[in-house]
Amino acid sequence: MRGEKNLQSITTAHPDGIGGSPLRPDGTLKVRGEFAYSSDLWHEDMLWGMALRAPHARARIISVDISGALATPGVHAVLTHDDIPGSKYYGLEIQDQPALAIDRIRYHGEAVAIVAADHPETARRALAKVRVEYEVLPPITTEEQCLDPETYGYVHEPHEYKAHASGNIVHQQKVVSGRGVDDEVRALADVVVSGDYEVGMQDQAFLGPESGLAVPAEDGGIDLYIATQWLHVDREQIAPVLGLPENKVRLTLAGVGGAFGGREDLSMQIHACLLAQRTGKPVKIVYSREESFFGHVHRHPARLHYEHGATRDGKLVYMQARIVLDGGAYASASPAVVGNASSLSVGPYEIPNVDVLAVALYSNNPSCGAMRGFGAVQACFAYESQLDKLAAALGMDPVELRQLNAVSQGSFLPTGQQIDAPAPVATLLQKVKDLPLPPPLDLAHPDIREMPGALSNTSHGEGIVRGVGYAVGLKNVGFSEGFDDYSTARVRLEVIGGEPVAMVHTAMAEVGQGGVTVHGQIARTELGVERVTIHPADTAVGSAGSTSASRQTYMTGGAVKLAAEAVRQELFRLGRSRYGWTGNDLSLVGGKVVSASAGVLVSIADLLGDRAIDLTREHHHRPTVPFDKETGQGFGHVQYTFCAHRAVVDVDVELGLVKVVELAACQDVGKALNPLSVVGQIQGGSTQGLGLAVMEEIITREGKVRNPSFTDYLIPTILDTPPQPVEIMELADPHAPYGLRGVGEAPTLSSTPAIVSAIRAATGLALNRVPVRPEHLTGT
Amino acid sequence: MRVTFTANGREVEADDVWEGESLLYVLRERLGLPGSKNACEQGECGSCTVYLDGAPVCSCLVAAGQVQDRAVRTVEGLADPEHGLDPVQQAFIDAGAVQCGFCTPGLLVQTHDLLEREPQPSDNDIREALSGNLCRCTGYEKIMDAVRLASARVSSTPEVSR
């Protein structure tokens, strides 16, 4: 196999432990073009796999004829669901998704057949010869249609693998606190604002396409080299479909080109394994960009109705919300997204009376699941829009209104959960507000590259107005609602070439976030060494859980810390038994065992000699409980995190174009284990929020995707993205390793409403939908 | 068909190339040079940018047959065998501009070309030059930092091999 440099261990030496910003261990490989992403792998005698995708959103499959495809020279296998040796269904939370369509098509682009051939073009031509006869059915695509299955039908027939007492509802969750919301509670408010909000379907749009290489093994198992977010949960879903025990399906993480939630579900994994199993040859699948848009779940589009009541002096009295999320054809992570959308629907505010219902629906739209911000993004757009509306109704400053109602340590959320760590929401807002504003557009000496859309010479500055907006959000960290979320780490300490070297082995998916850098820093801090080897992530060690929910530094970082501490204790035990040390004041510094009272005792190299200490530990976070079905009460989330944004925009009101001039953020990260990476996460997360605010949306018509390409689905370029000053706070969470807080998602929440707020400030328009498009600004 | 050209200064030859194959496919799958990336294969993301006879192009949009007898330089050819990493490569690492890194090879070639043309670009020059290269991880701030850093280093050490 070629291209496996990062599938082997990478060793780096650096003095910095946590709090420093050592360079990425994979950085040199990446800038040399030598880092093997999953699409770069290549095997002697390898075949190319490809899937045939349905051109309809809803249809019955009458027949599939693969004979023409099979007869194509260079084709080694053509498979349909009939060829699946094991279970035909899989899924993250509900096993409702067929690995290959069985008798129905439930979304545009669902895979019907797969082929393995000697060249991608051969595979493409063979697929064109598969004859599928469909009975096309009217798709169920709107909320009204989904909620009336008697008239419009079921996405999944009631008898299919899931009790369907609830029709097309995947999951719902209520949150009721205080007195709930009724006419008596409403009467307590002097000012009431309500609104209907809409969030479009956003795509993760990671750059590295879904891809991997499945290699048949001599024991009848499969070795899969794959870009994913969670090796072990992939294996749990793959093995039953292949009809293999889990220990015969071994996964190794190949280079991952971004993820953002889109790799939490399976894409091409099962297809590559099935083809490798059938042909006995290595099979590589690499999605095209178009197939990538069909092959992964997206962010749930949402419709949200919100009502807030407040006293004349601005204290919130009640909030009522109804949140409807379109989950698309298969459940994916929809139940957990609903849990987040409901429990985080109030935002970082104290509201005594709350009544919320969040629902995810099955439809014939593309499946939706995890994306950065996970259910909290949609709610944040609605509640922050509401807070602005309320501030206007009260004649108050929008930042002051937020600060007046902000949660702080000790506050109770509507789930009844008390915030038992710092929650500096009012301070974060103040800090972004106090940052200096960017200078006004210099219309006397214009550089057209600084004006909205002006590079195409459409404007010289006339019609441009500037606005400033603010927002703040509330996000949980880690898996919630009673999930036993844990991670495993193995740490080995040995002497190589006379120097102590720590090896870290986990199954954590490095998707670009820099976890591998942080693991080295933790090992250095705990073991007092400079040299650290990062072992490739694979299923030969216990699960690390998912690289999602802002949890990996907390969870796998926590596991590395535990394992390294155990290694340190074992080293001390060795020293005590050999040298008779009695004190309890030992530490490891600069490759030596140091006693606070007696100074340097011995070098690690001398103490270890040719022995190695190799220990594995699991890190579990404190237990949570499921939310009560009817009231939403319960200690459901492990940790909360907060980020505030200030956006400055220039809007060309004639062209309907927006240029974000600056996007400033302030976030409490508890403890910045790697400040360079933390700032990078905040800027990257903010930019995805910018995309949702002004450009990113998967457009469907009657369930069919109209823009599955980077030509038509627009993500921010460097010209669309402004300077992003970032200020971090470090108020330690007493419950977390090193006091840290998950960082990756919170900045994606508030940047969207901050930008829309700024556009409203510039234009005076209501703007209740994202992304904001030119026609919303020009009224055309 | 057979295609012969130079890749990073070395004469290379690819046999049995289909007429529809792109330069990107030939580099990645036939020549073992996977540094140029396959993110959109539509000329929209810039991840596959290489030098063709000294000018940056999206290699996904170049038919393999078009490079006959021409010179291609990929990200793998940026580092100097004697001096190690190119200043642009080093600056991307130092500034934290590499996260998942999938966009990095294309950005490196494009930045390398920018600094050859304009060693001290303004921020607007940088944004304009890199506007054809999508990055989904960084939010571009650290990429701006990296280009400024590379510019400062290149400008202060003109003798560095480029």
Boltz contact constraints between the chains, C-beta under 6 A:
constraints:
  - contact:
      token1: [A, 3]
      token2: [B, 34]
      max_distance: 6.0
  - contact:
      token1: [A, 23]
      token2: [B, 93]
      max_distance: 6.0
  - contact:
      token1: [A, 27]
      token2: [B, 93]
      max_distance: 6.0
  - contact:
      token1: [A, 27]
      token2: [B, 98]
      max_distance: 6.0
  - contact:
      token1: [A, 30]
      token2: [B, 98]
      max_distance: 6.0
  - contact:
      token1: [A, 30]
      token2: [B, 101]
      max_distance: 6.0
  - contact:
      token1: [A, 30]
      token2: [B, 104]
      max_distance: 6.0
  - contact:
      token1: [A, 31]
      token2: [B, 89]
      max_distance: 6.0
  - contact:
      token1: [A, 31]
      token2: [B, 92]
      max_distance: 6.0
  - contact:
      token1: [A, 31]
      token2: [B, 93]
      max_distance: 6.0
  - contact:
      token1: [A, 32]
      token2: [B, 79]
      max_distance: 6.0
  - contact:
      token1: [A, 33]
      token2: [B, 35]
      max_distance: 6.0
  - contact:
      token1: [A, 33]
      token2: [B, 75]
      max_distance: 6.0
  - contact:
      token1: [A, 33]
      token2: [B, 76]
      max_distance: 6.0
  - contact:
      token1: [A, 33]
      token2: [B, 105]
      max_distance: 6.0
  - contact:
      token1: [A, 39]
      token2: [B, 38]
      max_distance: 6.0
  - contact:
      token1: [A, 40]
      token2: [B, 34]
      max_distance: 6.0
  - contact:
      token1: [A, 121]
      token2: [B, 18]
      max_distance: 6.0
  - contact:
      token1: [A, 205]
      token2: [B, 136]
      max_distance: 6.0
  - contact:
      token1: [A, 206]
      token2: [B, 136]
      max_distance: 6.0
  - contact:
      token1: [A, 207]
      token2: [B, 39]
      max_distance: 6.0
  - contact:
      token1: [A, 207]
      token2: [B, 102]
      max_distance: 6.0
  - contact:
      token1: [A, 207]
      token2: [B, 103]
      max_distance: 6.0
  - contact:
      token1: [A, 207]
      token2: [B, 136]
      max_distance: 6.0
  - contact:
      token1: [A, 208]
      token2: [B, 102]
      max_distance: 6.0
  - contact:
      token1: [A, 257]
      token2: [B, 100]
      max_distance: 6.0
  - contact:
      token1: [A, 257]
      token2: [B, 102]
      max_distance: 6.0
  - contact:
      token1: [A, 258]
      token2: [B, 100]
      max_distance: 6.0
  - contact:
      token1: [A, 258]
      token2: [B, 136]
      max_distance: 6.0
  - contact:
      token1: [A, 258]
      token2: [B, 137]
      max_distance: 6.0
  - contact:
      token1: [A, 289]
      token2: [B, 40]
      max_distance: 6.0
  - contact:
      token1: [A, 447]
      token2: [B, 124]
      max_distance: 6.0
  - contact:
      token1: [A, 449]
      token2: [B, 124]
      max_distance: 6.0
  - contact:
      token1: [A, 449]
      token2: [B, 128]
      max_distance: 6.0
  - contact:
      token1: [A, 512]
      token2: [B, 99]
      max_distance: 6.0
  - contact:
      token1: [A, 512]
      token2: [B, 100]
      max_distance: 6.0
  - contact:
      token1: [A, 512]
      token2: [B, 137]
      max_distance: 6.0
  - contact:
      token1: [A, 676]
      token2: [B, 96]
      max_distance: 6.0
  - contact:
      token1: [A, 680]
      token2: [B, 96]
      max_distance: 6.0
  - contact:
      token1: [A, 680]
      token2: [B, 138]
      max_distance: 6.0
  - contact:
      token1: [A, 680]
      token2: [B, 142]
      max_distance: 6.0
  - contact:
      token1: [A, 683]
      token2: [B, 139]
      max_distance: 6.0
  - contact:
      token1: [A, 683]
      token2: [B, 141]
      max_distance: 6.0
  - contact:
      token1: [A, 684]
      token2: [B, 137]
      max_distance: 6.0
  - contact:
      token1: [A, 684]
      token2: [B, 138]
      max_distance: 6.0
  - contact:
      token1: [A, 684]
      token2: [B, 139]
      max_distance: 6.0
  - contact:
      token1: [A, 686]
      token2: [B, 139]
      max_distance: 6.0
  - contact:
      token1: [A, 687]
      token2: [B, 139]
      max_distance: 6.0
  - contact:
      token1: [A, 710]
      token2: [B, 40]
      max_distance: 6.0
  - contact:
      token1: [A, 710]
      token2: [B, 44]
      max_distance: 6.0
  - contact:
      token1: [A, 710]
      token2: [B, 45]
      max_distance: 6.0
  - contact:
      token1: [A, 711]
      token2: [B, 44]
      max_distance: 6.0
  - contact:
      token1: [A, 717]
      token2: [B, 131]
      max_distance: 6.0
  - contact:
      token1: [A, 718]
      token2: [B, 127]
      max_distance: 6.0
  - contact:
      token1: [A, 718]
      token2: [B, 130]
      max_distance: 6.0
  - contact:
      token1: [A, 718]
      token2: [B, 131]
      max_distance: 6.0
  - contact:
      token1: [A, 718]
      token2: [B, 140]
      max_distance: 6.0
  - contact:
      token1: [A, 719]
      token2: [B, 127]
      max_distance: 6.0
  - contact:
      token1: [A, 719]
      token2: [B, 131]
      max_distance: 6.0
  - contact:
      token1: [A, 721]
      token2: [B, 140]
      max_distance: 6.0
  - contact:
      token1: [A, 724]
      token2: [B, 139]
      max_distance: 6.0
  - contact:
      token1: [A, 724]
      token2: [B, 141]
      max_distance: 6.0
